[in-house]
Amino acid sequence: MGFIKISLDTGFCVGFYVFCLCYSFYKVFTISNDGLQNFYYLEEGWSVFKDRRRDDYDWEWEIYKKYAIDNAIIFVIHSAFFEAVRILRIKHISLMIFGFGCAAILYIYGVKVLLILMLQNITFFTISCWSGKVSFIWIKAFLWIAVINSVKILYFYDQLNILLDIDNDRLLEFSIIISWNVIKCTCFCLDKTSAKSKGECYRLVDLLAYSFYFPLLLFGPVIIYNRFKECQKVRCKLENQNTTIRLKKLFCQLTTCIFWALMMEIGQHFFYINIIQLDLMLLQSTNLWVLYGLGYLMGQFFYIKYVIFYGIGIAFGIFDGLEMPQKPICIGRVHLYSDMWKFFDRGLYEFLFKYIYTELCTKTSSNARKILASSVTFVFIYVWHGLYTFVMIWSALNWICVVLEGFVKSIFGTNTRLGAFVGTHVFILSVLSNFFFFAREDVGYIYIRRTYYESISNYVVLYIVAYCFYRTGEWIKSIEGSRKSVFKKIF
C-alpha cells in the first residue's frame, strides 16, 4: 500500500477524533448499568458476560434476526434449487424463481399474504399494459403507498394481524415486503414502458419472479430490474465460474455477516443505547459526552444492522449470478450527507436517481431545477417511509443539508480548510437529522435543543469535534481514490 502522507493538522484532527470517540464510548458504557429506567426488563445476557443484560429493545434487529434464523434452511434450499435449475438448463427460469418464492411465502405467511402480494403485482402489470404511460404507473405507485400507510395508521395491530391470521412480527415483516415491492413493481413497469423491445423479459411471470425472489424478499437491498434480468437468462455470467468457487465466496460472505451479528449482540451487552434513548429525562440532563456518544453509537449500530441484512441478500444474489450493489459504507467516515445517500443504501439510491431525479433534471440543468428535482425525490422518500412526523422532519432536514452541501461545494470546494470550516456547520445539522429517524421526534428535539439553544459552549465543543470528523472524512476520501483502493475495505 505504501506510505500514506498526512499533514500535521490533519493528523491532529484524526487523532483527536479517535480520542473523542473512545472517551464518549467509555462514558456511554459507564451509564449503561442497572440504574437505567427499564433495566430489569432487558433480556438476560450471555453467561460469559457476568451480570450484564442485553439491550433487546431494537425491534428491527430482533425481528430480522429471528427471520434469518427461522428461515435459514429456506435460503439454503433456494440456492440448491436455483443451482439445479442452472445445471439442468431449465428454460423457464422466471417461473422457477416465482414458484419457489410463492411456496416460501405460503409456508411463512399463509395464503392471504400471498394473495395480497399477487394482487399488488398483477394490478401494476395491468396498468402498465393498459395505459403504457409513466404518469399512470406513478399514480398506481402512490395509490399503493397510500393504502399501505392508511392500513398502518388505522388497522395495523388492531385488526390486520387477526384478518391475515399472522402474529405481530410477521405483520411487520409483511409491511416491509409490500413496501419493497412498490419500488420493484414501479421499476419493472417503468422499464417495460420505456423498453424498445417488449420481449420475454417483461412478462407478468418476470415481474413476479423479480418481486418474489426469496433472498431479497425481506432483507433487501432493493435492486433495479436491469440488474435482476441477468439471472433470468438460461446462460449468464456465472456460467464461467466454478460452483465450488462460488460456494466458497458465499460461505465467506455469510461468515462475515455472522461475525458482525456476533459483534452486534456483544455490543448490546455493554451499550444500552435503545433503553437510554427511551429515558427522555436522562437525555435532557446528561453530559455532552454521553449525549453525542450515544448518538454516534445509534448510527454505528444502525450501520452494522444493514451490513448484516443487506450482506445476506447480496451474498445469495451474487451466488445466483446477480450484479448486486455493494454493502453500505461505514457512516463513521462519511462527512458529506450526499455521500451517505449515494453509498449507504446504494440500491435505493440507484432507483431514486434513475427514475425520479434524472427524469426531472440533467447535469446541465439550472440549480433551481436541480433543487426542485431533489425536493421531489425527498418527498417520495418521506411518503414511502410512512407519513409520520419524525420521517417528515428527517426527510426535510436531509433535503436542506444536501442542498446546502451543494452550495458549500460550489463556493468553497470540499478539499479546502475554508470549505471544511463552513461545511462542518451543515454536517452537524445532517447528523442531528438522523436522530429523528433513529429514535423519533422526542429524542431529535432534545438533540436540536441541547445543540443550538442550551448554551453556546455546547455548540462550540460539538463543532470542534465535528470539524475533526469532517477533516478525517476528507482525508480518508482523498487517499481512497475513487473508492477503489484498499481503504474501502478497511473503513
C-alpha positions in Angstrom: 0.0 0.0 0.0 3.0 2.3 0.6 3.5 5.2 2.9 0.4 7.4 3.4 1.2 11.1 3.7 -0.7 13.2 6.1 -0.2 16.8 7.1 0.4 17.8 10.7 -3.0 19.5 11.2 -4.9 16.6 9.5 -3.0 14.1 11.7 -4.0 16.1 14.8 -7.7 16.1 13.6 -7.6 12.3 13.1 -6.0 11.7 16.4 -8.4 14.0 18.3 -11.4 12.5 16.6 -10.4 9.0 17.6 -9.7 10.1 21.2 -13.1 11.7 21.4 -14.8 8.6 20.1 -13.1 6.3 22.6 -13.9 8.7 25.5 -17.5 9.1 24.5 -17.8 5.3 24.2 -16.5 4.9 27.7 -19.0 7.4 29.1 -21.9 5.6 27.4 -20.6 2.3 28.8 -20.4 3.7 32.4 -24.1 4.9 32.2 -25.2 1.5 30.7 -26.0 0.0 34.1 -28.8 -1.1 36.4 -29.6 2.5 37.3 -31.3 2.9 33.9 -35.0 3.1 33.5 -36.4 -0.3 32.3 -33.1 -2.1 33.0 -34.7 -5.1 34.6 -37.0 -5.5 31.6 -33.9 -6.3 29.5 -33.2 -9.8 28.3 -30.8 -11.9 30.4 -27.3 -11.6 28.9 -24.9 -14.3 27.9 -23.4 -16.2 30.8 -19.9 -15.3 29.7 -20.7 -11.6 30.5 -21.5 -11.9 34.2 -24.2 -9.6 35.5 -24.6 -7.9 32.0 -28.1 -7.9 30.4 -28.6 -7.5 26.7 -30.4 -4.5 25.2 -33.1 -6.2 23.2 -35.3 -3.1 22.6 -34.2 -2.8 19.0 -37.4 -4.3 17.4 -35.9 -4.2 13.9 -32.9 -6.2 14.9 -34.8 -8.7 16.9 -37.4 -9.3 14.1 -34.8 -9.6 11.3 -32.5 -11.8 13.4 -35.4 -14.2 14.2 -36.4 -14.2 10.5 -32.9 -15.2 9.4 -32.6 -18.0 12.0 -36.1 -19.4 11.4 -35.7 -19.4 7.6 -32.0 -20.2 7.2 -32.9 -23.6 5.7 -35.1 -21.9 3.1 -32.1 -19.8 2.0 -30.1 -23.0 1.6 -32.8 -24.8 -0.3 -33.2 -21.7 -2.6 -29.6 -21.8 -3.5 -29.6 -25.6 -4.1 -32.8 -25.3 -6.2 -31.6 -22.4 -8.3 -28.3 -24.1 -8.9 -30.1 -27.2 -10.1 -32.2 -25.1 -12.5 -29.0 -23.7 -13.9 -27.3 -27.1 -14.3 -30.4 -28.7 -15.9 -30.7 -25.8 -18.3 -34.4 -25.3 -17.5 -35.7 -22.5 -19.8 -38.5 -21.2 -17.6 -36.2 -19.6 -15.0 -38.6 -16.8 -14.1 -41.4 -19.4 -13.4 -39.0 -21.3 -11.2 -38.0 -18.2 -9.2 -41.6 -17.2 -8.8 -42.7 -20.7 -7.9 -40.1 -21.1 -5.1 -40.8 -17.6 -3.7 -44.5 -18.3 -3.8 -44.0 -21.6 -1.9 -41.8 -19.8 0.7 -44.3 -17.0 1.3 -47.2 -19.5 1.5 -45.2 -21.5 4.1 -44.1 -18.5 6.2 -47.1 -16.1 6.0 -50.0 -18.1 4.6 -52.4 -17.8 1.7 -53.8 -14.4 2.5 -50.5 -12.6 2.4 -49.6 -14.4 -0.8 -52.8 -13.3 -2.5 -52.3 -9.7 -1.5 -48.7 -9.7 -2.9 -50.0 -11.3 -6.1 -52.7 -8.7 -6.3 -50.1 -5.9 -6.0 -48.0 -7.3 -8.8 -51.0 -8.0 -11.1 -52.5 -4.6 -10.7 -49.2 -2.9 -11.5 -48.7 -5.1 -14.6 -52.2 -4.5 -15.8 -51.8 -0.7 -15.5 -48.5 -0.8 -17.5 -50.1 -2.9 -20.2 -53.4 -0.9 -20.4 -52.0 2.7 -20.3 -48.3 2.5 -21.3 -47.9 5.9 -19.6 -45.3 6.8 -17.0 -47.8 9.0 -15.2 -50.3 6.2 -14.7 -47.6 4.0 -13.2 -46.6 6.6 -10.7 -50.2 7.2 -9.8 -50.5 3.5 -9.2 -47.4 3.5 -7.0 -48.7 6.4 -4.8 -52.1 4.7 -4.5 -50.4 1.6 -3.1 -48.2 3.7 -0.8 -51.4 5.5 0.4 -53.1 2.2 1.1 -50.1 0.8 3.0 -49.8 4.0 5.1 -53.5 4.1 5.8 -53.6 0.5 6.9 -50.6 1.1 9.2 -52.2 4.0 10.9 -55.8 2.7 11.1 -55.7 -1.1 11.4 -52.2 -2.3 11.8 -52.2 -4.0 15.2 -55.9 -3.7 16.0 -57.4 -5.7 13.1 -54.9 -6.6 10.4 -53.0 -9.3 12.2 -56.3 -11.0 13.0 -57.5 -10.6 9.5 -54.4 -12.1 8.0 -54.0 -14.7 10.7 -50.4 -13.9 11.4 -48.6 -12.6 14.6 -47.2 -9.1 15.1 -43.7 -10.0 14.0 -44.9 -11.5 10.7 -47.2 -8.5 10.2 -44.2 -6.1 10.4 -42.3 -8.3 8.0 -45.2 -8.2 5.6 -45.4 -4.4 5.8 -41.7 -4.2 4.9 -42.0 -6.7 2.0 -45.0 -5.0 0.4 -43.2 -1.6 0.7 -40.2 -3.0 -1.1 -42.5 -4.4 -3.8 -43.9 -1.0 -4.5 -40.4 0.0 -5.7 -39.8 -3.2 -7.5 -43.2 -3.1 -9.4 -42.7 0.6 -10.2 -39.2 0.0 -11.5 -40.3 -3.0 -13.7 -43.3 -1.2 -15.1 -41.3 1.9 -16.0 -38.6 -0.2 -17.7 -41.4 -2.1 -19.5 -42.9 1.2 -20.7 -39.7 2.6 -22.0 -38.2 -0.6 -23.4 -37.8 -0.7 -27.2 -38.3 -4.4 -27.3 -41.0 -5.7 -25.0 -39.9 -9.3 -25.3 -39.8 -12.1 -22.8 -38.1 -10.0 -20.1 -41.2 -8.0 -19.5 -43.9 -10.7 -19.0 -46.1 -11.0 -15.9 -44.1 -14.0 -14.7 -40.9 -11.9 -15.0 -42.4 -9.3 -12.7 -43.5 -12.0 -10.2 -40.0 -13.5 -10.3 -38.5 -10.1 -9.6 -40.8 -9.4 -6.7 -40.8 -12.9 -5.2 -37.1 -13.6 -5.4 -36.6 -15.0 -2.0 -33.1 -13.8 -0.8 -34.2 -10.1 -1.4 -37.8 -10.6 -0.3 -37.4 -9.0 3.2 -33.7 -8.3 3.7 -33.1 -6.2 0.6 -31.3 -4.4 -0.8 -33.7 -3.4 -3.5 -32.1 -3.6 -6.9 -33.3 -2.1 -10.2 -34.8 -4.5 -12.7 -31.9 -4.2 -15.1 -29.7 -5.8 -12.5 -32.1 -8.6 -12.0 -32.7 -9.5 -15.6 -29.3 -11.2 -15.9 -30.3 -14.1 -13.6 -33.4 -14.8 -15.8 -31.2 -16.0 -18.7 -30.5 -19.7 -19.2 -26.9 -18.7 -19.8 -25.5 -15.9 -17.7 -22.1 -14.6 -16.4 -21.8 -17.2 -13.7 -21.6 -20.0 -16.3 -17.9 -19.3 -16.4 -17.4 -19.7 -12.7 -16.9 -23.0 -10.9 -19.7 -23.8 -8.4 -17.1 -24.7 -5.7 -15.5 -21.2 -6.1 -18.9 -19.5 -5.8 -19.8 -21.6 -2.8 -16.5 -20.6 -1.1 -17.3 -16.9 -1.8 -20.9 -17.4 -0.4 -19.5 -19.0 2.7 -17.0 -16.2 3.3 -19.6 -13.5 2.8 -22.1 -15.2 5.2 -19.3 -15.8 7.7 -18.6 -12.0 7.6 -22.3 -11.4 8.3 -22.3 -13.9 11.2 -19.2 -12.2 12.6 -20.9 -8.8 12.6 -24.1 -10.3 14.1 -22.0 -11.5 17.0 -20.4 -8.1 17.3 -23.9 -6.6 17.4 -25.0 -9.0 20.1 -21.9 -8.3 22.2 -22.2 -4.6 21.8 -25.8 -4.8 23.1 -24.4 -6.2 26.3 -22.3 -3.1 27.0 -24.0 -0.1 25.3 -27.7 0.1 26.2 -28.5 2.7 23.5 -32.1 1.7 23.0 -33.3 2.0 26.6 -31.2 5.1 27.2 -33.0 6.9 24.3 -36.3 6.0 25.9 -35.4 7.9 29.1 -36.0 11.5 27.9 -35.3 13.0 31.4 -31.8 11.4 31.3 -31.1 12.8 27.8 -32.1 16.3 28.8 -29.7 16.3 31.8 -26.8 14.0 30.9 -23.4 15.5 29.9 -22.4 16.0 26.2 -20.0 13.1 26.1 -22.9 10.7 26.8 -25.3 12.6 24.6 -23.2 12.6 21.5 -21.5 9.3 22.2 -25.0 7.8 22.3 -25.9 9.5 19.0 -22.7 8.2 17.3 -23.5 4.6 18.6 -27.0 4.9 17.3 -25.6 5.4 13.9 -23.0 2.6 14.2 -25.5 0.1 15.4 -27.8 1.0 12.5 -24.9 0.6 10.1 -23.9 -2.8 11.4 -27.6 -4.0 11.2 -27.7 -3.1 7.5 -24.3 -4.6 6.7 -25.8 -7.8 8.0 -29.3 -7.5 6.5 -28.1 -6.4 3.1 -25.0 -8.6 3.3 -27.1 -11.7 3.4 -29.2 -10.7 0.4 -26.1 -9.6 -1.5 -24.2 -12.9 -0.8 -27.1 -15.0 -2.1 -27.7 -12.7 -5.0 -24.1 -12.8 -6.2 -24.2 -16.6 -5.9 -27.2 -16.7 -8.2 -25.5 -14.5 -10.8 -26.9 -11.1 -10.0 -24.9 -7.9 -10.2 -25.5 -6.7 -6.7 -24.7 -3.3 -5.3 -22.1 -3.1 -2.6 -22.8 -3.1 1.1 -23.4 0.1 3.0 -20.5 2.5 3.6 -19.4 2.9 7.2 -21.1 6.1 8.5 -18.2 6.7 10.8 -16.1 8.1 7.9 -18.8 10.0 5.9 -18.6 13.8 6.2 -20.9 14.7 3.3 -24.5 13.6 3.6 -24.9 13.4 -0.1 -22.3 10.6 0.1 -24.5 8.9 2.7 -27.4 8.7 0.3 -25.1 7.5 -2.5 -23.2 4.9 -0.7 -25.3 3.6 2.2 -28.4 2.2 0.5 -26.9 2.0 -3.0 -29.8 0.1 -4.5 -32.4 2.6 -3.2 -30.3 5.5 -4.4 -30.0 4.0 -7.9 -33.7 3.7 -8.1 -34.3 7.3 -6.8 -31.6 8.7 -9.1 -32.6 6.9 -12.3 -36.4 7.1 -12.1 -37.0 10.3 -10.3 -34.1 12.7 -10.1 -32.7 12.3 -13.7 -36.2 12.4 -15.1 -36.6 15.9 -13.7 -33.2 17.4 -14.4 -29.8 16.8 -16.1 -26.2 17.8 -15.4 -26.7 21.0 -17.5 -30.0 22.0 -15.8 -30.1 25.1 -13.7 -29.5 25.0 -9.9 -33.2 25.8 -9.3 -34.3 22.8 -11.4 -31.8 20.6 -9.6 -33.1 21.7 -6.2 -36.7 21.1 -7.4 -35.7 17.6 -8.6 -34.1 16.8 -5.2 -37.1 18.1 -3.3 -39.4 15.8 -5.3 -37.0 12.9 -4.6 -37.2 13.5 -0.9 -40.9 13.9 -0.9 -41.0 10.3 -2.3 -38.6 9.2 0.4 -40.9 10.7 3.0 -44.1 9.2 1.6 -42.6 5.8 1.0 -41.2 5.5 4.5 -44.5 6.5 6.1 -46.4 9.6 6.9 -45.0 10.1 10.4 -43.8 13.3 11.9 -40.3 12.0 12.6 -39.9 10.8 9.0 -41.1 14.2 7.7 -38.6 16.1 9.8 -35.8 13.7 8.9 -36.6 13.9 5.1 -36.9 17.7 5.2 -33.6 18.2 7.1 -31.9 15.7 4.7 -33.0 17.7 1.7 -31.9 21.0 3.3 -28.5 19.6 4.1 -27.9 18.1 0.7 -28.8 21.4 -0.9 -26.6 23.4 1.4 -23.7 20.9 0.8 -24.1 21.7 -2.9 -23.7 25.4 -2.3 -20.7 24.9 0.0 -19.1 22.7 -2.6 -19.7 25.1 -5.4 -18.4 28.1 -3.4 -15.5 26.7 -1.3 -14.8 23.2 -2.7 -14.6 20.2 -0.4 -10.8 19.8 0.0 -10.0 23.2 1.5 -9.8 24.2 5.1 -12.3 27.0 4.5 -14.7 24.5 2.9 -14.3 22.3 6.0 -14.8 25.3 8.3 -18.2 26.2 6.7 -19.2 22.6 5.7 -18.9 21.4 9.3 -22.0 23.5 10.2 -24.0 21.7 7.6 -22.5 18.4 8.7 -23.7 18.9 12.3 -27.3 19.5 11.1 -27.2 16.5 8.9 -26.1 14.3 11.8 -28.7 15.7 14.1 -31.4 14.9 11.5 -30.6 11.2 11.8 -31.7 11.2 15.5 -35.2 11.8 14.4 -35.0 8.7 12.2 -33.2 6.5 14.7 -35.2 7.5 17.8 -38.3 9.5 16.7 -39.1 13.1 17.2 -38.9 13.4 21.0 -35.2 12.4 21.0 -34.5 14.5 17.9 -35.9 17.6 19.6 -33.7 17.1 22.6 -30.6 16.9 20.4 -31.6 20.1 18.5 -32.4 22.0 21.7 -29.2 21.0 23.5 -27.1 21.7 20.5 -28.4 25.0 19.3 -30.3 26.5 22.3 -28.9 25.3 25.6 -25.6 27.2 25.6 -23.1 28.4 23.1 -20.4 26.3 24.7 -22.3 23.1 23.8 -22.2 24.0 20.2 -18.6 25.1 20.3 -17.5 21.8 21.8 -19.5 19.8 19.3 -18.3 22.0 16.4 -14.6 21.3 17.3 -15.1 17.5 17.4 -17.3 17.6 14.2 -14.6 19.7 12.4 -12.1 17.0 13.2 -14.6 14.4 12.0 -15.0 16.4 8.8 -11.3 16.7 8.2 -10.9 12.9 8.9 -13.6 12.1 6.4 -11.9 14.3 3.8 -8.5 12.6 4.4 -10.0 9.1 4.1 -11.8 10.1 0.9 -8.7 11.6 -0.6 -6.5 8.5 -0.1 -9.3 6.2 -1.1 -9.2 7.4 -4.7 -12.5 6.8 -6.5 -13.5 4.3 -3.8 -11.3 1.6 -5.3 -8.3 1.3 -3.0 -7.8 -0.9 -0.1 -9.2 1.7 2.3 -12.7 0.9 1.0 -12.4 -2.5 2.7 -10.9 -1.1 5.9 -13.4 1.7 6.6 
